[in-house]
Amino acid sequence: MTLTGPVEVVGTGLLGTSLALACTAAGLDVLLSDVSAEHVRTASGLGAGRAKQPGDRAQVVVVAVPPDHLGPVIASILTETAGTDTVVTDVGSVKAAPLAVVADHPEAARYVGSHPMAGSERSGPLAGHAALFEGRPWAITPHLGSDDAAVELVEELVRLTGAVPVWLTPDEHDRAVARTSHVPHLMAALVAGRLAEAPEAYLNLSGQGVRDVTRVAAGDPRLYAQIVTGNRDAVLDLLGEVREQLDAAITAIGSGDRGGLEEILTRGNVGTRAIPGKHGGPARPMASVWVTIADEPGQLATLFADAVETRISVEDIRIDHDPSRPVGLVELVVDETHADTLLEALAAKNWVAHR
Amino acid sequence: MTLTGPVEVVGTGLLGTSLALACTAAGLDVLLSDVSAEHVRTASGLGAGRAKQPGDRAQVVVVAVPPDHLGPVIASILTETAGTDTVVTDVGSVKAAPLAVVADHPEAARYVGSHPMAGSERSGPLAGHAALFEGRPWAITPHLGSDDAAVELVEELVRLTGAVPVWLTPDEHDRAVARTSHVPHLMAALVAGRLAEAPEAYLNLSGQGVRDVTRVAAGDPRLYAQIVTGNRDAVLDLLGEVREQLDAAITAIGSGDRGGLEEILTRGNVGTRAIPGKHGGPARPMASVWVTIADEPGQLATLFADAVETRISVEDIRIDHDPSRPVGLVELVVDETHADTLLEALAAKNWVAHR
């Protein structure tokens, strides 16, 4: 089967509208529907497609509704399209719960779940963009009864957006996101919660570390409560492990057992190295070069121009602002073997830099 | 009293050597000592100062030895300099534990603790740099018996390095770093530890969020075990709170109590906003603009040049690499009110960008 459209998008929020825009840009006919007629008008006005009319029939239906509604909406679309070869997928952030609703449906073979690792701090159709999925992992999670042809069509849709397919079963997916997303989010919220209760003066000691650890905790509490409770079992299993390790850390610190504490910290070390590196290769040892700049955008551009001349690839950048002066520290993360060369080259251009 | 030197640095590791370099650069006479004569030779060779000779007398002694040795070393220096007005400070990451060793010393008035919020993934004198403290918060933690003149001299030393003084009592300091550094580090390690045990395929779903949460867990386990156990009481108090909140989260998720979970997540929201913003002002609402670039350093520089033309100040930057293709996503964080303008300007220059 080849993806020729029409593609129907049910739910014209951030993800739905972005997908619709990507499909439209690829020349496909896109049908839009939403419980909010205004959202459909907005998405349509952005060029995401046209409002679905009675009689329109889609080749693929993408369900992009909030997690709570996924199962029932997928089931009702399978029922409406009974007897056709319309493929149904969804972009929800949990996969076992909606599948449980749909699994016994007589038309379930036409359903293949999926989940793009993309988002934004904004929501609604106006936040949509055709490039949202560009370069992002997109999990495709066929169930045991999914038709091969349906799976292939969903893969085609994923590739059309510029996303990178990652193959997992629905259960594997949920356990994976519990580990790489839901539990990290919850723990970030617990750490950030302790800051909410701190005297203001204490927070003046905040550095890049605590900012990094807590950043994701700025996400919408209602949405994340919905996502996390939707992945109840996988999240609870992992939180049980975290609690066990937390107890072990408390015991080790309380009894002055440094070896026990080091063991826990070493496991964390190993974990940071397990996250895939650039382009899927193993993570290489990185080093940071710190540069002091006057806090003006022009400085940053000049710094980059100078860094580029070295032909050393900058893997990551962070900007740390002086809490009380118009000065910023820019951290350039590069391959460890290139850090000294970069440092010397920047110093030669009169930058105040150090490793 | 005015800082005229000599400044003696005891312990020529990363912090000691960096401080010595900053003092030398400011024209002060710097005396170096270390249990390792080789470290002194290395630091001296870098221009950090000269090896301390019998008969040399310092105006300020800075103790920059590992946390375990702080108290005894400070006490023995106070004894050696009995009857002089030599001021003694230290740069250790915990403040109550060394003070407990020193508090009853008859010369304790000449001791004022301090702690610069600076470091590196490297250690030893070769990693030292005069600019290490530039723009960093540096806690100054006088005890009740500290002489005013001694406190002023330590403040002068801190300002000389370009750091920003933050005034706290030793106990406040320890409770502050437990919250902003030690507990975030431990929780990052617990999250990262779960990744160490994950099937490799799961980690392909890792996004920027989990990388941010776990980044600090890459730090040296031996050093952090020493720091954390040195701040035992403050860390245990907070870990008790974290454990209580973790239990509350587990109960809420297990019983489907979304309101309870939302409450925990909302407290995290509040906490992320409590971290001081740029230049100490309140944190302003920020927004991200995502730009897709070919993964070449030249692209980054061109993007910066284009961003600079908009005259919008870029507050933070992150680079997210496609796990399987030579493409990167650059996240430009700007004031929320400027995000659309930046987006339009970049689109006009043919960048594939979205919010």
Chai-1 contact restraints between the chains, C-beta under 6 A:
chainA,res_idxA,chainB,res_idxB,connection_type,confidence,min_distance_angstrom,max_distance_angstrom,comment,restraint_id
A,M117,B,L205,contact,1.0,0.0,6.0,A-B,restraint_1
A,M117,B,G207,contact,1.0,0.0,6.0,A-B,restraint_2
A,H129,B,H354,contact,1.0,0.0,6.0,A-B,restraint_3
A,A131,B,T292,contact,1.0,0.0,6.0,A-B,restraint_4
A,A131,B,V352,contact,1.0,0.0,6.0,A-B,restraint_5
A,A131,B,H354,contact,1.0,0.0,6.0,A-B,restraint_6
A,L132,B,H354,contact,1.0,0.0,6.0,A-B,restraint_7
A,E134,B,T292,contact,1.0,0.0,6.0,A-B,restraint_8
A,G135,B,D322,contact,1.0,0.0,6.0,A-B,restraint_9
A,G135,B,V327,contact,1.0,0.0,6.0,A-B,restraint_10
A,G135,B,L329,contact,1.0,0.0,6.0,A-B,restraint_11
A,P137,B,N204,contact,1.0,0.0,6.0,A-B,restraint_12
A,P137,B,L205,contact,1.0,0.0,6.0,A-B,restraint_13
A,V164,B,S324,contact,1.0,0.0,6.0,A-B,restraint_14
A,V166,B,N204,contact,1.0,0.0,6.0,A-B,restraint_15
A,A176,B,Y202,contact,1.0,0.0,6.0,A-B,restraint_16
A,A176,B,L205,contact,1.0,0.0,6.0,A-B,restraint_17
A,R179,B,R194,contact,1.0,0.0,6.0,A-B,restraint_18
A,R179,B,A198,contact,1.0,0.0,6.0,A-B,restraint_19
A,R179,B,Y202,contact,1.0,0.0,6.0,A-B,restraint_20
A,T180,B,L205,contact,1.0,0.0,6.0,A-B,restraint_21
A,T180,B,S206,contact,1.0,0.0,6.0,A-B,restraint_22
A,T180,B,V210,contact,1.0,0.0,6.0,A-B,restraint_23
A,P184,B,V191,contact,1.0,0.0,6.0,A-B,restraint_24
A,P184,B,V210,contact,1.0,0.0,6.0,A-B,restraint_25
A,P184,B,V213,contact,1.0,0.0,6.0,A-B,restraint_26
A,L186,B,A249,contact,1.0,0.0,6.0,A-B,restraint_27
A,M187,B,M187,contact,1.0,0.0,6.0,A-B,restraint_28
A,M187,B,V191,contact,1.0,0.0,6.0,A-B,restraint_29
A,A188,B,V213,contact,1.0,0.0,6.0,A-B,restraint_30
A,A189,B,L265,contact,1.0,0.0,6.0,A-B,restraint_31
A,A189,B,G268,contact,1.0,0.0,6.0,A-B,restraint_32
A,L190,B,V242,contact,1.0,0.0,6.0,A-B,restraint_33
A,L190,B,Q245,contact,1.0,0.0,6.0,A-B,restraint_34
A,V191,B,P184,contact,1.0,0.0,6.0,A-B,restraint_35
A,V191,B,M187,contact,1.0,0.0,6.0,A-B,restraint_36
A,A192,B,G268,contact,1.0,0.0,6.0,A-B,restraint_37
A,A192,B,G271,contact,1.0,0.0,6.0,A-B,restraint_38
A,A192,B,T272,contact,1.0,0.0,6.0,A-B,restraint_39
A,G193,B,R267,contact,1.0,0.0,6.0,A-B,restraint_40
A,G193,B,G268,contact,1.0,0.0,6.0,A-B,restraint_41
A,G193,B,G271,contact,1.0,0.0,6.0,A-B,restraint_42
A,R194,B,R179,contact,1.0,0.0,6.0,A-B,restraint_43
A,R194,B,L238,contact,1.0,0.0,6.0,A-B,restraint_44
A,L195,B,G271,contact,1.0,0.0,6.0,A-B,restraint_45
A,L195,B,A274,contact,1.0,0.0,6.0,A-B,restraint_46
A,A196,B,R267,contact,1.0,0.0,6.0,A-B,restraint_47
A,A196,B,V270,contact,1.0,0.0,6.0,A-B,restraint_48
A,A196,B,G271,contact,1.0,0.0,6.0,A-B,restraint_49
A,A196,B,A274,contact,1.0,0.0,6.0,A-B,restraint_50
A,A198,B,R179,contact,1.0,0.0,6.0,A-B,restraint_51
A,Y202,B,A176,contact,1.0,0.0,6.0,A-B,restraint_52
A,Y202,B,R179,contact,1.0,0.0,6.0,A-B,restraint_53
A,L203,B,A274,contact,1.0,0.0,6.0,A-B,restraint_54
A,L203,B,I275,contact,1.0,0.0,6.0,A-B,restraint_55
A,L203,B,P276,contact,1.0,0.0,6.0,A-B,restraint_56
A,N204,B,P137,contact,1.0,0.0,6.0,A-B,restraint_57
A,N204,B,V166,contact,1.0,0.0,6.0,A-B,restraint_58
A,L205,B,M117,contact,1.0,0.0,6.0,A-B,restraint_59
A,L205,B,P137,contact,1.0,0.0,6.0,A-B,restraint_60
A,L205,B,A176,contact,1.0,0.0,6.0,A-B,restraint_61
A,L205,B,T180,contact,1.0,0.0,6.0,A-B,restraint_62
A,S206,B,T180,contact,1.0,0.0,6.0,A-B,restraint_63
A,S206,B,I275,contact,1.0,0.0,6.0,A-B,restraint_64
A,G207,B,M117,contact,1.0,0.0,6.0,A-B,restraint_65
A,G209,B,V216,contact,1.0,0.0,6.0,A-B,restraint_66
A,V210,B,T180,contact,1.0,0.0,6.0,A-B,restraint_67
A,V210,B,P184,contact,1.0,0.0,6.0,A-B,restraint_68
A,D212,B,D212,contact,1.0,0.0,6.0,A-B,restraint_69
A,D212,B,R215,contact,1.0,0.0,6.0,A-B,restraint_70
A,V213,B,P184,contact,1.0,0.0,6.0,A-B,restraint_71
A,V213,B,A188,contact,1.0,0.0,6.0,A-B,restraint_72
A,V213,B,V213,contact,1.0,0.0,6.0,A-B,restraint_73
A,T214,B,T272,contact,1.0,0.0,6.0,A-B,restraint_74
A,R215,B,D212,contact,1.0,0.0,6.0,A-B,restraint_75
A,V216,B,G209,contact,1.0,0.0,6.0,A-B,restraint_76
A,A217,B,G268,contact,1.0,0.0,6.0,A-B,restraint_77
A,A217,B,T272,contact,1.0,0.0,6.0,A-B,restraint_78
A,A218,B,T272,contact,1.0,0.0,6.0,A-B,restraint_79
A,P221,B,E262,contact,1.0,0.0,6.0,A-B,restraint_80
A,P221,B,L265,contact,1.0,0.0,6.0,A-B,restraint_81
A,P221,B,T266,contact,1.0,0.0,6.0,A-B,restraint_82
A,Y224,B,L265,contact,1.0,0.0,6.0,A-B,restraint_83
A,A225,B,R258,contact,1.0,0.0,6.0,A-B,restraint_84
A,A225,B,L261,contact,1.0,0.0,6.0,A-B,restraint_85
A,A225,B,E262,contact,1.0,0.0,6.0,A-B,restraint_86
A,T229,B,I253,contact,1.0,0.0,6.0,A-B,restraint_87
A,T229,B,G256,contact,1.0,0.0,6.0,A-B,restraint_88
A,T229,B,R258,contact,1.0,0.0,6.0,A-B,restraint_89
A,R232,B,I253,contact,1.0,0.0,6.0,A-B,restraint_90
A,V235,B,I253,contact,1.0,0.0,6.0,A-B,restraint_91
A,L236,B,I253,contact,1.0,0.0,6.0,A-B,restraint_92
A,L236,B,G254,contact,1.0,0.0,6.0,A-B,restraint_93
A,L238,B,R194,contact,1.0,0.0,6.0,A-B,restraint_94
A,L239,B,I250,contact,1.0,0.0,6.0,A-B,restraint_95
A,V242,B,L190,contact,1.0,0.0,6.0,A-B,restraint_96
A,R243,B,L246,contact,1.0,0.0,6.0,A-B,restraint_97
A,Q245,B,L190,contact,1.0,0.0,6.0,A-B,restraint_98
A,L246,B,R243,contact,1.0,0.0,6.0,A-B,restraint_99
A,A249,B,L186,contact,1.0,0.0,6.0,A-B,restraint_100
A,I250,B,L239,contact,1.0,0.0,6.0,A-B,restraint_101
A,I253,B,T229,contact,1.0,0.0,6.0,A-B,restraint_102
A,I253,B,R232,contact,1.0,0.0,6.0,A-B,restraint_103
A,I253,B,V235,contact,1.0,0.0,6.0,A-B,restraint_104
A,I253,B,L236,contact,1.0,0.0,6.0,A-B,restraint_105
A,G254,B,L236,contact,1.0,0.0,6.0,A-B,restraint_106
A,G256,B,T229,contact,1.0,0.0,6.0,A-B,restraint_107
A,R258,B,A225,contact,1.0,0.0,6.0,A-B,restraint_108
A,R258,B,T229,contact,1.0,0.0,6.0,A-B,restraint_109
A,L261,B,A225,contact,1.0,0.0,6.0,A-B,restraint_110
A,E262,B,P221,contact,1.0,0.0,6.0,A-B,restraint_111
A,E262,B,A225,contact,1.0,0.0,6.0,A-B,restraint_112
A,L265,B,A189,contact,1.0,0.0,6.0,A-B,restraint_113
A,L265,B,P221,contact,1.0,0.0,6.0,A-B,restraint_114
A,L265,B,Y224,contact,1.0,0.0,6.0,A-B,restraint_115
A,T266,B,P221,contact,1.0,0.0,6.0,A-B,restraint_116
A,R267,B,G193,contact,1.0,0.0,6.0,A-B,restraint_117
A,R267,B,A196,contact,1.0,0.0,6.0,A-B,restraint_118
A,G268,B,A189,contact,1.0,0.0,6.0,A-B,restraint_119
A,G268,B,A192,contact,1.0,0.0,6.0,A-B,restraint_120
A,G268,B,G193,contact,1.0,0.0,6.0,A-B,restraint_121
A,G268,B,A217,contact,1.0,0.0,6.0,A-B,restraint_122
A,V270,B,A196,contact,1.0,0.0,6.0,A-B,restraint_123
A,G271,B,A192,contact,1.0,0.0,6.0,A-B,restraint_124
A,G271,B,G193,contact,1.0,0.0,6.0,A-B,restraint_125
A,G271,B,L195,contact,1.0,0.0,6.0,A-B,restraint_126
A,G271,B,A196,contact,1.0,0.0,6.0,A-B,restraint_127
A,T272,B,A192,contact,1.0,0.0,6.0,A-B,restraint_128
A,T272,B,T214,contact,1.0,0.0,6.0,A-B,restraint_129
A,T272,B,A217,contact,1.0,0.0,6.0,A-B,restraint_130
A,T272,B,A218,contact,1.0,0.0,6.0,A-B,restraint_131
A,A274,B,L195,contact,1.0,0.0,6.0,A-B,restraint_132
A,A274,B,A196,contact,1.0,0.0,6.0,A-B,restraint_133
A,A274,B,L203,contact,1.0,0.0,6.0,A-B,restraint_134
A,I275,B,L203,contact,1.0,0.0,6.0,A-B,restraint_135
A,I275,B,S206,contact,1.0,0.0,6.0,A-B,restraint_136
A,P276,B,L203,contact,1.0,0.0,6.0,A-B,restraint_137
A,P276,B,P323,contact,1.0,0.0,6.0,A-B,restraint_138
A,K278,B,H321,contact,1.0,0.0,6.0,A-B,restraint_139
A,G280,B,P323,contact,1.0,0.0,6.0,A-B,restraint_140
A,G280,B,S324,contact,1.0,0.0,6.0,A-B,restraint_141
A,T292,B,A131,contact,1.0,0.0,6.0,A-B,restraint_142
A,T292,B,E134,contact,1.0,0.0,6.0,A-B,restraint_143
A,P297,B,V308,contact,1.0,0.0,6.0,A-B,restraint_144
A,P297,B,S313,contact,1.0,0.0,6.0,A-B,restraint_145
A,G298,B,V308,contact,1.0,0.0,6.0,A-B,restraint_146
A,A301,B,F304,contact,1.0,0.0,6.0,A-B,restraint_147
A,A301,B,A305,contact,1.0,0.0,6.0,A-B,restraint_148
A,A301,B,V308,contact,1.0,0.0,6.0,A-B,restraint_149
A,F304,B,A301,contact,1.0,0.0,6.0,A-B,restraint_150
A,F304,B,F304,contact,1.0,0.0,6.0,A-B,restraint_151
A,A305,B,A301,contact,1.0,0.0,6.0,A-B,restraint_152
A,V308,B,P297,contact,1.0,0.0,6.0,A-B,restraint_153
A,V308,B,G298,contact,1.0,0.0,6.0,A-B,restraint_154
A,V308,B,A301,contact,1.0,0.0,6.0,A-B,restraint_155
A,S313,B,P297,contact,1.0,0.0,6.0,A-B,restraint_156
A,D316,B,I319,contact,1.0,0.0,6.0,A-B,restraint_157
A,I317,B,I317,contact,1.0,0.0,6.0,A-B,restraint_158
A,I319,B,D316,contact,1.0,0.0,6.0,A-B,restraint_159
A,H321,B,K278,contact,1.0,0.0,6.0,A-B,restraint_160
A,D322,B,G135,contact,1.0,0.0,6.0,A-B,restraint_161
A,P323,B,P276,contact,1.0,0.0,6.0,A-B,restraint_162
A,P323,B,G280,contact,1.0,0.0,6.0,A-B,restraint_163
A,S324,B,V164,contact,1.0,0.0,6.0,A-B,restraint_164
A,S324,B,G280,contact,1.0,0.0,6.0,A-B,restraint_165
A,V327,B,G135,contact,1.0,0.0,6.0,A-B,restraint_166
A,L329,B,G135,contact,1.0,0.0,6.0,A-B,restraint_167
A,V352,B,A131,contact,1.0,0.0,6.0,A-B,restraint_168
A,H354,B,H129,contact,1.0,0.0,6.0,A-B,restraint_169
A,H354,B,A131,contact,1.0,0.0,6.0,A-B,restraint_170
A,H354,B,L132,contact,1.0,0.0,6.0,A-B,restraint_171
